[in-house]
Amino acid sequence: MSTLPVRQVRHDSGVLCAPTTPPRRLPGIGDLLKLRSNLLNAIQYAAQDGSELSYFAVGPKRMVFVNRSTAADVVLSDIHTFGKPNAENPLRLVLGDGLISNPYHDQWLRRRRALQPMYSRPGLAGMRQKMADVIGEHTARWEGRDRTELRVHEDMLSFALDIVARCMFSRSGDTVSGVLTPGTISFLLEFVERRLRMPLSLPVGVPSRRNREFTATMRGLDDLVHRLIRERRRTGERHGDLLDLLLEARVGDAAEPLTDVEVRDEVLTTFVAAYETTASALTWILYLLACYPDVQRSVREEVRSAAPPTTGERQGSTLLECVINEGMRLFPPSPTIPRQVGKDVFIGSSEIPKGSFVMLNVAAIHRDPAVWERPDAFLPERFMNGVPGKGRFLPFGAGAHMCIGKGFAMMEMSMLLASILDKFEISQRDSTGPAPRAMLTLRPREGFRLTLTRI
């Protein structure tokens, strides 16, 4: 018999549980209009009949979406057959050969082993006080009023940018905001996403308006990052931050340091992974806490009953961790995970030819009724005994390619949410929830606000 509570569904997840009929497939361009107009709706609509796989054609390319946990396990268990997208992956235009986008397995593996200490327990320990300082600065602004209207996604983007700037460079977000802004990263992600969905895009070298803007943006970004790398190498100063750890990393048996280009790739990879996805996750978790005051009260009691650690962060909030996991289950920060097939292979009874793009439909997998009881309900208690096995819960991926920064993100989210809940009551301003939109991350389609009332 289930031990989960019966909690009424009060959040409006829109197309995640009630997709509408998308445009029809058209000759020549296939499903391009479906994917361009509303990717999330298209893949959820295709998954709602319970099929393990859904198929889309975009021009000459074939895309296979994996909708169920059993099929996802097949993909995640064989990283050699189902590898990172090949060298034409548009994400490499921004991230180079960082851990997220590197298509060369041996090179990726050596790099990952070299960077693993950055995100180990000792490596993260140096980040805690930096995070606590940023959290204190942001919550102090909100504490200046009895009631504050939180522009949820915008404020979480600002917070996450400050966190990653402080932890990467020991600088505030303001010191890099002339070049690296929420708008900059949004533009780059939209540029990459458009090229992922439009295989016949113009080469970047063709001087269209969008390509020129992209080239100029990347030039400014590269200049900033390389200047900061050169400055750190020249002075030899240590700041106890992620850039220090990147410069100290040694790769392979020869223990060679990373080149400036390799450091640049990992810096931008960290900014995208630790900034955009964390801001997305926090946005939806705050929304869910506003929708469920009973859960909010329980987490607040737990946070306040925990002894405050000397370093300034909150720990041991078991229910808080469950809320974070359940928030990422219902609204996964990365709603799809791309892979490319290296040889002809079967997923179940379906043959997938070499070269096909296989996309894990995380949004559907996280609501797989074969795995999740009442999959559309917000029930953090389902995580009390830990998270389910590979192929079922994928906010950070799974298997060998699991996100290396998982511990960093969980620590950041736990600390901010604990601080907010300790000081404020979170409430909705509107009864209608925000509509989700799938880019490379899951964003609200339009801005929305919540109210923070000082306790």
Secondary structure, DSSP 8 states (H G I E B T S, - for coil): ---S------S--GGGTS-------BTTTBTHHHHHHHHHHHHHHHHTT--SEEEEEETTEEEEEE-SHHHHHHHHT-TTTEES--TT-TTHHHHTTSTTT---HHHHHHHHHHHGGGGSHHHHHHHHHHHHHHHHHHHHHHHTSSEEEEEHHHHHHHHHHHHHHHHHHSS-GGGTTTTS-HHHHHHHHHHHHHHHH-TT---TTS--HHHHHHHHHHHHHHHHHHHHHHHHHHH----SSHHHHHHH-EETTTTEE--HHHHHHHHHHHHIIIIIHHHHHHHHHHHHHHH-HHHHHHHHHHHHHS---TTS-----HHHHHHHHHHHHHS-SSSEEEEEESS-EEETTEEE-TT-EEEEEHHHHTT-TTTSSSTTS--GGGGTT----TTT--TT--GGG--TTHHHHHHHHHHHHHHHHHHEEEEES-SS---EEESSSEEESS--EEEEEE-
